[in-house]
């Protein structure tokens, strides 16, 4: 009788069989693992550079230029903003600096710029906080800025200058006011031959109408005014917005009679030099207003519209008038007056310039 093997023995036999079957598989597995182990260990680390990295190009050298600057007389500089742009197609901002409340006549300033062709724009008395220039990244964005006549003053007008130069080469730059001066230097009345001969002009006011009141940093000629104030007449609301109302309207103390007086009234306006007036772009007028025997009359003068070259109002110019009134004027401050009402002498000149200031660029 045959003995039957126990279940335990059968299990041992089958286990032993499996072990023998797996033995030939383990050896190739361990061999392959040995071969690929170095690759696994190095796979998470960066490969060592086998070449020298490229040496970055050197930054353009910082250069220094000596520049001279001149400004009109009777003016001062509270702030001076200097913008340097690359003189290329994009005209990107290269550098910016501001000087405040300094003596420009006795100091030299160093202003950094990279090498190459540059365009420098100087802006004096902008009445703008330096941080308000943070969005200026190219020349076009600066030239788009608009300045308002209401913020102007006689002593500290907004002035600008532009110059193209090669870095490292000395140059000079002239600052010119954005505004122009209209001056009533002298006035008298001569009513001889009229029924009111011997009378004088009372309660006299002198002001500007149809005034261009906004201007860009580098104003272009023959452009229509951006904004007009005192349209056709004196507007008290417009005048009240000025920080210095005397630049747009002044009174003459006492009466204007047969003796010539010299009030020296100086008014300011932004450029307006279109060849012809039309709706939205009327001529700027210097108006003398006064009363004769209790009735108000006006003497409106279209500034620099004599038909000569350089007509109209242009930045940095002075238009000086000497007047002799011959008869009662118009009842409309925006009318057209002729030579029968008064004699007029006008001079056009540049604002007088101060000596050159030296500035280190």
Residue, then its C-alpha position, 0 to 999 in steps of 0.5 A: x500500500x502506497x503512502x500518501x504525501x501530506x499536503x505540506x510536502x506537496x506545498x514544499x515541492x511546488x515552492x521549490x519548483x518555483x524557486x528553481x524556475x525564477x533562478x535563471x531570471x534573477x541573474x539577468x535582472x541584477x546584471x541589467x540593474x548593475x548596468x543602468x544604476x549609474x544612469x539612474x543616479x546621475x539622471x536628476x543632476x544637471x550635466x556639467x557644462x563642457x564649454x565656456x559661457x559667452x561673455x556678455x557685451x560690456x554696457x555702454x560707457x557713461x559719458x559726460x558733456x559740458x553744456x551751456x544754457x541761456x534763459x530770457x531775462x526777468x525770469x527765474x528757474x524753480x525746477x529744471x527737468x532734463x530728459x535724454x532720449x536715444x536719437x533713433x526710431x524709437x526715441x526711448x528715454x535714456x536718463x532723467x534728472x531734476x534740479x530744484x531751488x538751486x542757484x543755476x548761475x553758480x553751479x555745474x551739474x553732472x547729468x549721466x547719459x549713455x554713449x551714442x546719439x542723443x536728444x535732450x529736452x530741458x523743461x523749466x518751471x513745469x510745476x509738476x511733481x517729479x514722480x508725475x514723470x514716471x510714465x515718460x518712457x519715450x520722446x512722444x509721451x513727453x511731447x504729448x504733455x499739455x501745460x495750462x496758461x492758468x498756472x503761468x507767472x511772469x517771473x517763472x514761466x514754463x520754458x523748454x529747449x531741445x537739442x540733438x547731440x553726440x554724447x561726449x561733445x559739448x553743446x549749447x541749448x537755449x530755453x524758450x518760454x512756451x508763452x508769448x508776452x503782449x505788452x502795452x508799453x504806452x497809451x494816450x488819448x487825443x480826441x481833438x476834433x470830436x464833440x468830446x474833445x478834452x475828455x479822458x478814458x476812465x476805468x480802463x482795463x486791458x486784457x486778452x480775448x480768444x486766448x490759446x490757453x493750453x500748449x504742448x512742451x514743443x509747440x508746433x506752428x500753424x496748429x489750431x489752439x487746443x483750448x480757448x478762454x475769454x472767447x469773444x469777451x472778458x470772462x470773469x470765471x475764466x480769469x478766476x482760475x488763474x494763479x496770477x490773474x494779472x497775466x491775462x487782465x490788468x487795470x490802469x490806475x487813473x484816467x488816460x488823457x492827453x498826456x502819454x502814460x507808460x503803464x508797462x502792462x505785460x500779459x501772457x498767451x500761448x501760441x496762436x499763429x494760424x494764417x486765418x481765423x475761423x470758428x474754433x480758432x479766432x485771432x487773439x486780441x488785445x482789448x483796451x476797455x474804458x468809459x467816455x462820458x459814462x459809456x463803455x467802449x472797446x478797442x480790440x486789436x488782433x495781435x500781430x495781424x498786420x500781414x507781415x511774415x511771422x504773423x500771429x503769436x509765437x512762443x518766446x516773442x514779445x509784442x509791444x504796443x504804443x497806442x494813441x486813441x483818436x475817437x470813441x471805440x466799438x461797442x463790441x469787444x470782438x469787433x474789427x477796429x480800423x485806423x480811424x479809431x486810433x494810431x498803433x505802433x507795434x514792435x516784435x522782438x525776442x525776450x531778452x536773454x540772460x548770460x549763458x549758464x553752464x551745466x555739466x551733462 
